[in-house]
């Protein structure tokens, strides 16, 4: 039985892969290509978000160190005031 591209687009990845192994067709190949393109775009977006997250994590570490230094300065100033 031949299916059109719309049918293949509605199928899950495992079904597409299984069908492609046993019964390849042009419409199935197009649907697989579209799915692969979507996956690659999602991977690109994930990598971009991961880079942003890593940058933010590094900024958080720097800010925490700055906060700690300021707290230490404040503690020192408070200790001098008590003396």
PDB file of N, CA, C and O in Angstrom, chain B, residues numbered from 101:
ATOM      1  N   UNK B 101       0.845  -1.185   0.000  1.00  0.00           N
ATOM      2  CA  UNK B 101       0.000   0.000   0.000  1.00  0.00           C
ATOM      3  C   UNK B 101       0.886   1.242   0.000  1.00  0.00           C
ATOM      4  O   UNK B 101       1.837   1.324   0.777  1.00  0.00           O
ATOM      5  N   UNK B 102       0.589   2.180  -0.841  1.00  0.00           N
ATOM      6  CA  UNK B 102       1.357   3.410  -0.942  1.00  0.00           C
ATOM      7  C   UNK B 102       0.670   4.494  -0.120  1.00  0.00           C
ATOM      8  O   UNK B 102      -0.548   4.667  -0.175  1.00  0.00           O
ATOM      9  N   UNK B 103       1.487   5.219   0.644  1.00  0.00           N
ATOM     10  CA  UNK B 103       0.948   6.307   1.464  1.00  0.00           C
ATOM     11  C   UNK B 103       1.497   7.623   0.949  1.00  0.00           C
ATOM     12  O   UNK B 103       2.583   7.674   0.372  1.00  0.00           O
ATOM     13  N   UNK B 104       0.744   8.676   1.161  1.00  0.00           N
ATOM     14  CA  UNK B 104       1.243   9.981   0.748  1.00  0.00           C
ATOM     15  C   UNK B 104       2.066  10.609   1.867  1.00  0.00           C
ATOM     16  O   UNK B 104       2.135  10.094   2.983  1.00  0.00           O
ATOM     17  N   UNK B 105       2.673  11.715   1.537  1.00  0.00           N
ATOM     18  CA  UNK B 105       3.566  12.406   2.462  1.00  0.00           C
ATOM     19  C   UNK B 105       2.869  12.812   3.750  1.00  0.00           C
ATOM     20  O   UNK B 105       3.469  12.741   4.823  1.00  0.00           O
ATOM     21  N   UNK B 106       1.634  13.228   3.666  1.00  0.00           N
ATOM     22  CA  UNK B 106       0.880  13.631   4.862  1.00  0.00           C
ATOM     23  C   UNK B 106       0.746  12.474   5.840  1.00  0.00           C
ATOM     24  O   UNK B 106       0.860  12.649   7.054  1.00  0.00           O
ATOM     25  N   UNK B 107       0.501  11.288   5.290  1.00  0.00           N
ATOM     26  CA  UNK B 107       0.415  10.103   6.154  1.00  0.00           C
ATOM     27  C   UNK B 107       1.737   9.893   6.887  1.00  0.00           C
ATOM     28  O   UNK B 107       1.757   9.689   8.101  1.00  0.00           O
ATOM     29  N   UNK B 108       2.844   9.943   6.138  1.00  0.00           N
ATOM     30  CA  UNK B 108       4.145   9.671   6.764  1.00  0.00           C
ATOM     31  C   UNK B 108       4.505  10.745   7.789  1.00  0.00           C
ATOM     32  O   UNK B 108       5.126  10.444   8.809  1.00  0.00           O
ATOM     33  N   UNK B 109       4.124  11.976   7.529  1.00  0.00           N
ATOM     34  CA  UNK B 109       4.419  13.048   8.485  1.00  0.00           C
ATOM     35  C   UNK B 109       3.737  12.811   9.828  1.00  0.00           C
ATOM     36  O   UNK B 109       4.228  13.262  10.862  1.00  0.00           O
ATOM     37  N   UNK B 110       2.626  12.118   9.817  1.00  0.00           N
ATOM     38  CA  UNK B 110       1.871  11.903  11.058  1.00  0.00           C
ATOM     39  C   UNK B 110       2.385  10.711  11.873  1.00  0.00           C
ATOM     40  O   UNK B 110       1.935  10.484  12.996  1.00  0.00           O
ATOM     41  N   UNK B 111       3.315   9.960  11.312  1.00  0.00           N
ATOM     42  CA  UNK B 111       3.821   8.764  11.992  1.00  0.00           C
ATOM     43  C   UNK B 111       4.980   9.107  12.928  1.00  0.00           C
ATOM     44  O   UNK B 111       5.669  10.110  12.743  1.00  0.00           O
ATOM     45  N   UNK B 112       5.182   8.256  13.938  1.00  0.00           N
ATOM     46  CA  UNK B 112       6.300   8.498  14.860  1.00  0.00           C
ATOM     47  C   UNK B 112       7.619   8.040  14.227  1.00  0.00           C
ATOM     48  O   UNK B 112       7.627   7.337  13.216  1.00  0.00           O
ATOM     49  N   UNK B 113       8.713   8.445  14.833  1.00  0.00           N
ATOM     50  CA  UNK B 113      10.038   8.172  14.287  1.00  0.00           C
ATOM     51  C   UNK B 113      10.301   6.683  14.094  1.00  0.00           C
ATOM     52  O   UNK B 113      10.815   6.268  13.056  1.00  0.00           O
ATOM     53  N   UNK B 114       9.948   5.882  15.093  1.00  0.00           N
ATOM     54  CA  UNK B 114      10.220   4.442  15.014  1.00  0.00           C
ATOM     55  C   UNK B 114       9.502   3.823  13.814  1.00  0.00           C
ATOM     56  O   UNK B 114      10.067   2.983  13.114  1.00  0.00           O
ATOM     57  N   UNK B 115       8.277   4.234  13.583  1.00  0.00           N
ATOM     58  CA  UNK B 115       7.520   3.699  12.440  1.00  0.00           C
ATOM     59  C   UNK B 115       8.159   4.112  11.131  1.00  0.00           C
ATOM     60  O   UNK B 115       8.279   3.297  10.216  1.00  0.00           O
ATOM     61  N   UNK B 116       8.572   5.370  11.027  1.00  0.00           N
ATOM     62  CA  UNK B 116       9.211   5.843   9.803  1.00  0.00           C
ATOM     63  C   UNK B 116      10.487   5.058   9.511  1.00  0.00           C
ATOM     64  O   UNK B 116      10.730   4.640   8.379  1.00  0.00           O
ATOM     65  N   UNK B 117      11.290   4.869  10.542  1.00  0.00           N
ATOM     66  CA  UNK B 117      12.544   4.144  10.364  1.00  0.00           C
ATOM     67  C   UNK B 117      12.280   2.706   9.949  1.00  0.00           C
ATOM     68  O   UNK B 117      12.922   2.199   9.029  1.00  0.00           O
ATOM     69  N   UNK B 118      11.358   2.055  10.607  1.00  0.00           N
ATOM     70  CA  UNK B 118      11.037   0.665  10.284  1.00  0.00           C
ATOM     71  C   UNK B 118      10.528   0.545   8.847  1.00  0.00           C
ATOM     72  O   UNK B 118      10.959  -0.336   8.103  1.00  0.00           O
ATOM     73  N   UNK B 119       9.630   1.414   8.471  1.00  0.00           N
ATOM     74  CA  UNK B 119       9.089   1.374   7.104  1.00  0.00           C
ATOM     75  C   UNK B 119      10.187   1.648   6.080  1.00  0.00           C
ATOM     76  O   UNK B 119      10.227   1.014   5.026  1.00  0.00           O
ATOM     77  N   UNK B 120      11.071   2.585   6.386  1.00  0.00           N
ATOM     78  CA  UNK B 120      12.147   2.913   5.443  1.00  0.00           C
ATOM     79  C   UNK B 120      13.091   1.734   5.240  1.00  0.00           C
ATOM     80  O   UNK B 120      13.619   1.542   4.144  1.00  0.00           O
ATOM     81  N   UNK B 121      13.304   0.956   6.273  1.00  0.00           N
ATOM     82  CA  UNK B 121      14.174  -0.223   6.158  1.00  0.00           C
ATOM     83  C   UNK B 121      13.566  -1.273   5.236  1.00  0.00           C
ATOM     84  O   UNK B 121      14.284  -1.932   4.484  1.00  0.00           O
ATOM     85  N   UNK B 122      12.266  -1.426   5.291  1.00  0.00           N
ATOM     86  CA  UNK B 122      11.615  -2.522   4.579  1.00  0.00           C
ATOM     87  C   UNK B 122      10.885  -2.102   3.301  1.00  0.00           C
ATOM     88  O   UNK B 122      10.836  -2.862   2.334  1.00  0.00           O
ATOM     89  N   UNK B 123      10.324  -0.904   3.299  1.00  0.00           N
ATOM     90  CA  UNK B 123       9.506  -0.487   2.160  1.00  0.00           C
ATOM     91  C   UNK B 123       9.781   0.979   1.796  1.00  0.00           C
ATOM     92  O   UNK B 123       8.888   1.816   1.926  1.00  0.00           O
ATOM     93  N   UNK B 124      10.981   1.299   1.348  1.00  0.00           N
ATOM     94  CA  UNK B 124      11.285   2.704   1.045  1.00  0.00           C
ATOM     95  C   UNK B 124      10.446   3.225  -0.128  1.00  0.00           C
ATOM     96  O   UNK B 124      10.138   2.497  -1.071  1.00  0.00           O
ATOM     97  N   UNK B 125      10.095   4.493  -0.035  1.00  0.00           N
ATOM     98  CA  UNK B 125       9.373   5.166  -1.125  1.00  0.00           C
ATOM     99  C   UNK B 125       9.799   6.629  -1.136  1.00  0.00           C
ATOM    100  O   UNK B 125      10.377   7.135  -0.173  1.00  0.00           O
ATOM    101  N   UNK B 126       9.504   7.284  -2.230  1.00  0.00           N
ATOM    102  CA  UNK B 126       9.863   8.694  -2.357  1.00  0.00           C
ATOM    103  C   UNK B 126       9.161   9.523  -1.285  1.00  0.00           C
ATOM    104  O   UNK B 126       9.788  10.363  -0.641  1.00  0.00           O
ATOM    105  N   UNK B 127       7.877   9.293  -1.095  1.00  0.00           N
ATOM    106  CA  UNK B 127       7.121  10.067  -0.107  1.00  0.00           C
ATOM    107  C   UNK B 127       7.667   9.841   1.302  1.00  0.00           C
ATOM    108  O   UNK B 127       7.755  10.775   2.099  1.00  0.00           O
ATOM    109  N   UNK B 128       8.029   8.605   1.598  1.00  0.00           N
ATOM    110  CA  UNK B 128       8.603   8.287   2.911  1.00  0.00           C
ATOM    111  C   UNK B 128       9.953   8.978   3.065  1.00  0.00           C
ATOM    112  O   UNK B 128      10.262   9.508   4.132  1.00  0.00           O
ATOM    113  N   UNK B 129      10.752   8.973   2.009  1.00  0.00           N
ATOM    114  CA  UNK B 129      12.064   9.636   2.063  1.00  0.00           C
ATOM    115  C   UNK B 129      11.923  11.136   2.295  1.00  0.00           C
ATOM    116  O   UNK B 129      12.690  11.726   3.055  1.00  0.00           O
ATOM    117  N   UNK B 130      10.949  11.746   1.643  1.00  0.00           N
ATOM    118  CA  UNK B 130      10.713  13.182   1.844  1.00  0.00           C
ATOM    119  C   UNK B 130      10.305  13.443   3.287  1.00  0.00           C
ATOM    120  O   UNK B 130      10.810  14.374   3.915  1.00  0.00           O
ATOM    121  N   UNK B 131       9.396  12.632   3.819  1.00  0.00           N
ATOM    122  CA  UNK B 131       8.962  12.802   5.209  1.00  0.00           C
ATOM    123  C   UNK B 131      10.133  12.606   6.173  1.00  0.00           C
ATOM    124  O   UNK B 131      10.266  13.344   7.149  1.00  0.00           O
ATOM    125  N   UNK B 132      10.974  11.617   5.902  1.00  0.00           N
ATOM    126  CA  UNK B 132      12.157  11.396   6.750  1.00  0.00           C
ATOM    127  C   UNK B 132      13.122  12.572   6.664  1.00  0.00           C
ATOM    128  O   UNK B 132      13.690  12.991   7.672  1.00  0.00           O
ATOM    129  N   UNK B 133      13.305  13.101   5.461  1.00  0.00           N
ATOM    130  CA  UNK B 133      14.173  14.270   5.294  1.00  0.00           C
ATOM    131  C   UNK B 133      13.665  15.466   6.069  1.00  0.00           C
ATOM    132  O   UNK B 133      14.443  16.185   6.696  1.00  0.00           O
ATOM    133  N   UNK B 134      12.359  15.680   6.027  1.00  0.00           N
ATOM    134  CA  UNK B 134      11.766  16.790   6.785  1.00  0.00           C
ATOM    135  C   UNK B 134      11.958  16.576   8.287  1.00  0.00           C
ATOM    136  O   UNK B 134      12.286  17.508   9.022  1.00  0.00           O
ATOM    137  N   UNK B 135      11.752  15.352   8.724  1.00  0.00           N
ATOM    138  CA  UNK B 135      11.910  15.039  10.144  1.00  0.00           C
ATOM    139  C   UNK B 135      13.363  15.259  10.575  1.00  0.00           C
ATOM    140  O   UNK B 135      13.623  15.803  11.649  1.00  0.00           O
ATOM    141  N   UNK B 136      14.303  14.833   9.730  1.00  0.00           N
ATOM    142  CA  UNK B 136      15.720  15.021  10.026  1.00  0.00           C
ATOM    143  C   UNK B 136      16.065  16.508  10.091  1.00  0.00           C
ATOM    144  O   UNK B 136      16.816  16.939  10.966  1.00  0.00           O
ATOM    145  N   UNK B 137      15.520  17.274   9.175  1.00  0.00           N
ATOM    146  CA  UNK B 137      15.738  18.714   9.178  1.00  0.00           C
ATOM    147  C   UNK B 137      15.210  19.338  10.464  1.00  0.00           C
ATOM    148  O   UNK B 137      15.873  20.183  11.067  1.00  0.00           O
ATOM    149  N   UNK B 138      14.021  18.922  10.883  1.00  0.00           N
ATOM    150  CA  UNK B 138      13.448  19.414  12.144  1.00  0.00           C
ATOM    151  C   UNK B 138      14.337  19.046  13.322  1.00  0.00           C
ATOM    152  O   UNK B 138      14.553  19.852  14.227  1.00  0.00           O
ATOM    153  N   UNK B 139      14.849  17.828  13.302  1.00  0.00           N
ATOM    154  CA  UNK B 139      15.707  17.355  14.393  1.00  0.00           C
ATOM    155  C   UNK B 139      17.007  18.148  14.440  1.00  0.00           C
ATOM    156  O   UNK B 139      17.473  18.527  15.515  1.00  0.00           O
ATOM    157  N   UNK B 140      17.582  18.395  13.281  1.00  0.00           N
ATOM    158  CA  UNK B 140      18.821  19.171  13.239  1.00  0.00           C
ATOM    159  C   UNK B 140      18.595  20.592  13.736  1.00  0.00           C
ATOM    160  O   UNK B 140      19.443  21.146  14.436  1.00  0.00           O
ATOM    161  N   UNK B 141      17.469  21.182  13.383  1.00  0.00           N
ATOM    162  CA  UNK B 141      17.145  22.528  13.867  1.00  0.00           C
ATOM    163  C   UNK B 141      16.976  22.513  15.384  1.00  0.00           C
ATOM    164  O   UNK B 141      17.447  23.420  16.070  1.00  0.00           O
ATOM    165  N   UNK B 142      16.307  21.492  15.906  1.00  0.00           N
ATOM    166  CA  UNK B 142      16.131  21.377  17.356  1.00  0.00           C
ATOM    167  C   UNK B 142      17.490  21.197  18.042  1.00  0.00           C
ATOM    168  O   UNK B 142      17.727  21.765  19.108  1.00  0.00           O
ATOM    169  N   UNK B 143      18.368  20.422  17.442  1.00  0.00           N
ATOM    170  CA  UNK B 143      19.718  20.242  17.998  1.00  0.00           C
ATOM    171  C   UNK B 143      20.483  21.563  18.008  1.00  0.00           C
ATOM    172  O   UNK B 143      21.176  21.874  18.977  1.00  0.00           O
ATOM    173  N   UNK B 144      20.358  22.346  16.925  1.00  0.00           N
ATOM    174  CA  UNK B 144      21.025  23.639  16.853  1.00  0.00           C
ATOM    175  C   UNK B 144      20.499  24.582  17.945  1.00  0.00           C
ATOM    176  O   UNK B 144      21.273  25.266  18.614  1.00  0.00           O
ATOM    177  N   UNK B 145      19.186  24.604  18.109  1.00  0.00           N
ATOM    178  CA  UNK B 145      18.590  25.456  19.135  1.00  0.00           C
ATOM    179  C   UNK B 145      19.016  25.002  20.530  1.00  0.00           C
ATOM    180  O   UNK B 145      19.275  25.828  21.405  1.00  0.00           O
ATOM    181  N   UNK B 146      19.087  23.698  20.731  1.00  0.00           N
ATOM    182  CA  UNK B 146      19.514  23.171  22.027  1.00  0.00           C
ATOM    183  C   UNK B 146      20.952  23.591  22.317  1.00  0.00           C
ATOM    184  O   UNK B 146      21.258  24.012  23.432  1.00  0.00           O
ATOM    185  N   UNK B 147      21.831  23.481  21.333  1.00  0.00           N
ATOM    186  CA  UNK B 147      23.228  23.876  21.520  1.00  0.00           C
ATOM    187  C   UNK B 147      23.334  25.369  21.837  1.00  0.00           C
ATOM    188  O   UNK B 147      24.130  25.778  22.683  1.00  0.00           O
ATOM    189  N   UNK B 148      22.530  26.170  21.154  1.00  0.00           N
ATOM    190  CA  UNK B 148      22.525  27.611  21.401  1.00  0.00           C
ATOM    191  C   UNK B 148      22.059  27.913  22.833  1.00  0.00           C
ATOM    192  O   UNK B 148      22.657  28.734  23.529  1.00  0.00           O
ATOM    193  N   UNK B 149      21.002  27.249  23.254  1.00  0.00           N
ATOM    194  CA  UNK B 149      20.497  27.450  24.614  1.00  0.00           C
ATOM    195  C   UNK B 149      21.492  26.955  25.660  1.00  0.00           C
ATOM    196  O   UNK B 149      21.638  27.565  26.719  1.00  0.00           O
ATOM    197  N   UNK B 150      22.177  25.849  25.363  1.00  0.00           N
ATOM    198  CA  UNK B 150      23.177  25.328  26.281  1.00  0.00           C
ATOM    199  C   UNK B 150      24.330  26.317  26.434  1.00  0.00           C
ATOM    200  O   UNK B 150      24.835  26.516  27.539  1.00  0.00           O
ATOM    201  N   UNK B 151      24.748  26.938  25.330  1.00  0.00           N
ATOM    202  CA  UNK B 151      25.798  27.960  25.386  1.00  0.00           C
ATOM    203  C   UNK B 151      25.358  29.146  26.241  1.00  0.00           C
ATOM    204  O   UNK B 151      26.131  29.660  27.049  1.00  0.00           O
ATOM    205  N   UNK B 152      24.113  29.572  26.056  1.00  0.00           N
ATOM    206  CA  UNK B 152      23.595  30.679  26.856  1.00  0.00           C
ATOM    207  C   UNK B 152      23.555  30.310  28.335  1.00  0.00           C
ATOM    208  O   UNK B 152      23.900  31.118  29.198  1.00  0.00           O
ATOM    209  N   UNK B 153      23.135  29.093  28.615  1.00  0.00           N
ATOM    210  CA  UNK B 153      23.073  28.612  29.994  1.00  0.00           C
ATOM    211  C   UNK B 153      24.472  28.584  30.613  1.00  0.00           C
ATOM    212  O   UNK B 153      24.663  29.015  31.750  1.00  0.00           O
ATOM    213  N   UNK B 154      25.448  28.074  29.856  1.00  0.00           N
ATOM    214  CA  UNK B 154      26.825  28.026  30.350  1.00  0.00           C
ATOM    215  C   UNK B 154      27.352  29.425  30.645  1.00  0.00           C
ATOM    216  O   UNK B 154      28.030  29.640  31.650  1.00  0.00           O
ATOM    217  N   UNK B 155      27.039  30.371  29.770  1.00  0.00           N
ATOM    218  CA  UNK B 155      27.460  31.759  29.975  1.00  0.00           C
ATOM    219  C   UNK B 155      26.823  32.328  31.244  1.00  0.00           C
ATOM    220  O   UNK B 155      27.490  33.003  32.028  1.00  0.00           O
ATOM    221  N   UNK B 156      25.544  32.056  31.440  1.00  0.00           N
ATOM    222  CA  UNK B 156      24.851  32.538  32.631  1.00  0.00           C
ATOM    223  C   UNK B 156      25.398  31.888  33.896  1.00  0.00           C
ATOM    224  O   UNK B 156      25.532  32.551  34.924  1.00  0.00           O
ATOM    225  N   UNK B 157      25.714  30.602  33.830  1.00  0.00           N
ATOM    226  CA  UNK B 157      26.293  29.912  34.985  1.00  0.00           C
ATOM    227  C   UNK B 157      27.641  30.531  35.363  1.00  0.00           C
ATOM    228  O   UNK B 157      27.937  30.710  36.544  1.00  0.00           O
ATOM    229  N   UNK B 158      28.448  30.852  34.365  1.00  0.00           N
ATOM    230  CA  UNK B 158      29.744  31.490  34.635  1.00  0.00           C
ATOM    231  C   UNK B 158      29.532  32.858  35.280  1.00  0.00           C
ATOM    232  O   UNK B 158      30.260  33.227  36.201  1.00  0.00           O
ATOM    233  N   UNK B 159      28.544  33.611  34.804  1.00  0.00           N
ATOM    234  CA  UNK B 159      28.248  34.930  35.380  1.00  0.00           C
ATOM    235  C   UNK B 159      27.778  34.782  36.825  1.00  0.00           C
ATOM    236  O   UNK B 159      28.125  35.606  37.673  1.00  0.00           O
ATOM    237  N   UNK B 160      27.009  33.764  37.111  1.00  0.00           N
ATOM    238  CA  UNK B 160      26.536  33.517  38.481  1.00  0.00           C
ATOM    239  C   UNK B 160      27.711  33.232  39.401  1.00  0.00           C
ATOM    240  O   UNK B 160      27.753  33.733  40.525  1.00  0.00           O
ATOM    241  N   UNK B 161      28.657  32.442  38.945  1.00  0.00           N
ATOM    242  CA  UNK B 161      29.840  32.130  39.765  1.00  0.00           C
ATOM    243  C   UNK B 161      30.610  33.401  40.084  1.00  0.00           C
ATOM    244  O   UNK B 161      31.038  33.600  41.222  1.00  0.00           O
ATOM    245  N   UNK B 162      30.792  34.264  39.089  1.00  0.00           N
ATOM    246  CA  UNK B 162      31.498  35.535  39.303  1.00  0.00           C
ATOM    247  C   UNK B 162      30.734  36.403  40.287  1.00  0.00           C
ATOM    248  O   UNK B 162      31.336  36.991  41.185  1.00  0.00           O
ATOM    249  N   UNK B 163      29.417  36.493  40.134  1.00  0.00           N
ATOM    250  CA  UNK B 163      28.611  37.323  41.034  1.00  0.00           C
ATOM    251  C   UNK B 163      28.651  36.797  42.464  1.00  0.00           C
ATOM    252  O   UNK B 163      28.713  37.576  43.415  1.00  0.00           O
ATOM    253  N   UNK B 164      28.616  35.487  42.613  1.00  0.00           N
ATOM    254  CA  UNK B 164      28.688  34.926  43.967  1.00  0.00           C
ATOM    255  C   UNK B 164      30.021  35.256  44.622  1.00  0.00           C
ATOM    256  O   UNK B 164      30.072  35.554  45.815  1.00  0.00           O
ATOM    257  N   UNK B 165      31.096  35.204  43.851  1.00  0.00           N
ATOM    258  CA  UNK B 165      32.417  35.558  44.384  1.00  0.00           C
ATOM    259  C   UNK B 165      32.446  37.035  44.777  1.00  0.00           C
ATOM    260  O   UNK B 165      33.007  37.392  45.812  1.00  0.00           O
ATOM    261  N   UNK B 166      31.846  37.885  43.957  1.00  0.00           N
ATOM    262  CA  UNK B 166      31.791  39.316  44.272  1.00  0.00           C
ATOM    263  C   UNK B 166      30.968  39.561  45.536  1.00  0.00           C
ATOM    264  O   UNK B 166      31.355  40.365  46.384  1.00  0.00           O
ATOM    265  N   UNK B 167      29.845  38.876  45.662  1.00  0.00           N
ATOM    266  CA  UNK B 167      29.009  39.007  46.856  1.00  0.00           C
ATOM    267  C   UNK B 167      29.780  38.579  48.091  1.00  0.00           C
ATOM    268  O   UNK B 167      29.734  39.246  49.125  1.00  0.00           O
ATOM    269  N   UNK B 168      30.491  37.458  47.979  1.00  0.00           N
ATOM    270  CA  UNK B 168      31.281  36.962  49.115  1.00  0.00           C
ATOM    271  C   UNK B 168      32.354  37.976  49.507  1.00  0.00           C
ATOM    272  O   UNK B 168      32.566  38.220  50.694  1.00  0.00           O
ATOM    273  N   UNK B 169      33.031  38.567  48.526  1.00  0.00           N
ATOM    274  CA  UNK B 169      34.063  39.567  48.812  1.00  0.00           C
ATOM    275  C   UNK B 169      33.452  40.785  49.508  1.00  0.00           C
ATOM    276  O   UNK B 169      34.031  41.321  50.453  1.00  0.00           O
ATOM    277  N   UNK B 170      32.284  41.218  49.040  1.00  0.00           N
ATOM    278  CA  UNK B 170      31.614  42.359  49.670  1.00  0.00           C
ATOM    279  C   UNK B 170      31.154  42.027  51.083  1.00  0.00           C
ATOM    280  O   UNK B 170      31.251  42.863  51.981  1.00  0.00           O
ATOM    281  N   UNK B 171      30.655  40.810  51.286  1.00  0.00           N
ATOM    282  CA  UNK B 171      30.263  40.392  52.633  1.00  0.00           C
ATOM    283  C   UNK B 171      31.476  40.376  53.564  1.00  0.00           C
ATOM    284  O   UNK B 171      31.383  40.790  54.720  1.00  0.00           O
ATOM    285  N   UNK B 172      32.606  39.899  53.056  1.00  0.00           N
ATOM    286  CA  UNK B 172      33.830  39.890  53.870  1.00  0.00           C
ATOM    287  C   UNK B 172      34.262  41.311  54.222  1.00  0.00           C
ATOM    288  O   UNK B 172      34.666  41.584  55.353  1.00  0.00           O
ATOM    289  N   UNK B 173      34.174  42.214  53.244  1.00  0.00           N
ATOM    290  CA  UNK B 173      34.516  43.616  53.512  1.00  0.00           C
ATOM    291  C   UNK B 173      33.589  44.201  54.568  1.00  0.00           C
ATOM    292  O   UNK B 173      34.036  44.904  55.474  1.00  0.00           O
ATOM    293  N   UNK B 174      32.310  43.913  54.451  1.00  0.00           N
ATOM    294  CA  UNK B 174      31.335  44.413  55.412  1.00  0.00           C
ATOM    295  C   UNK B 174      31.625  43.854  56.804  1.00  0.00           C
ATOM    296  O   UNK B 174      31.565  44.588  57.791  1.00  0.00           O
ATOM    297  N   UNK B 175      31.941  42.559  56.889  1.00  0.00           N
ATOM    298  CA  UNK B 175      32.288  41.951  58.170  1.00  0.00           C
ATOM    299  C   UNK B 175      33.513  42.631  58.777  1.00  0.00           C
ATOM    300  O   UNK B 175      33.553  42.901  59.977  1.00  0.00           O
ATOM    301  N   UNK B 176      34.521  42.908  57.925  1.00  0.00           N
ATOM    302  CA  UNK B 176      35.729  43.593  58.409  1.00  0.00           C
ATOM    303  C   UNK B 176      35.385  44.989  58.910  1.00  0.00           C
ATOM    304  O   UNK B 176      35.879  45.411  59.956  1.00  0.00           O
ATOM    305  N   UNK B 177      34.550  45.702  58.181  1.00  0.00           N
ATOM    306  CA  UNK B 177      34.174  47.055  58.590  1.00  0.00           C
ATOM    307  C   UNK B 177      33.371  47.022  59.896  1.00  0.00           C
ATOM    308  O   UNK B 177      33.547  47.877  60.764  1.00  0.00           O
ATOM    309  N   UNK B 178      32.514  46.054  60.020  1.00  0.00           N
ATOM    310  CA  UNK B 178      31.726  45.927  61.233  1.00  0.00           C
ATOM    311  C   UNK B 178      32.630  45.573  62.423  1.00  0.00           C
ATOM    312  O   UNK B 178      32.407  46.034  63.542  1.00  0.00           O
ATOM    313  N   UNK B 179      33.636  44.762  62.166  1.00  0.00           N
ATOM    314  CA  UNK B 179      34.580  44.398  63.232  1.00  0.00           C
ATOM    315  C   UNK B 179      35.399  45.597  63.685  1.00  0.00           C
ATOM    316  O   UNK B 179      35.713  45.728  64.868  1.00  0.00           O
ATOM    317  N   UNK B 180      35.746  46.473  62.745  1.00  0.00           N
ATOM    318  CA  UNK B 180      36.507  47.675  63.092  1.00  0.00           C
ATOM    319  C   UNK B 180      35.642  48.634  63.893  1.00  0.00           C
ATOM    320  O   UNK B 180      36.132  49.324  64.787  1.00  0.00           O
ATOM    321  N   UNK B 181      34.380  48.676  63.576  1.00  0.00           N
ATOM    322  CA  UNK B 181      33.463  49.587  64.280  1.00  0.00           C
ATOM    323  C   UNK B 181      33.262  49.131  65.707  1.00  0.00           C
ATOM    324  O   UNK B 181      33.072  49.959  66.598  1.00  0.00           O
ATOM    325  N   UNK B 182      33.301  47.799  65.948  1.00  0.00           N
ATOM    326  CA  UNK B 182      33.118  47.268  67.284  1.00  0.00           C
ATOM    327  C   UNK B 182      34.356  47.473  68.154  1.00  0.00           C
ATOM    328  O   UNK B 182      34.259  47.473  69.381  1.00  0.00           O
ATOM    329  N   UNK B 183      35.513  47.647  67.528  1.00  0.00           N
ATOM    330  CA  UNK B 183      36.759  47.747  68.286  1.00  0.00           C
ATOM    331  C   UNK B 183      36.984  49.097  68.877  1.00  0.00           C
ATOM    332  O   UNK B 183      37.997  49.319  69.541  1.00  0.00           O
TER     333      UNK B 183
END
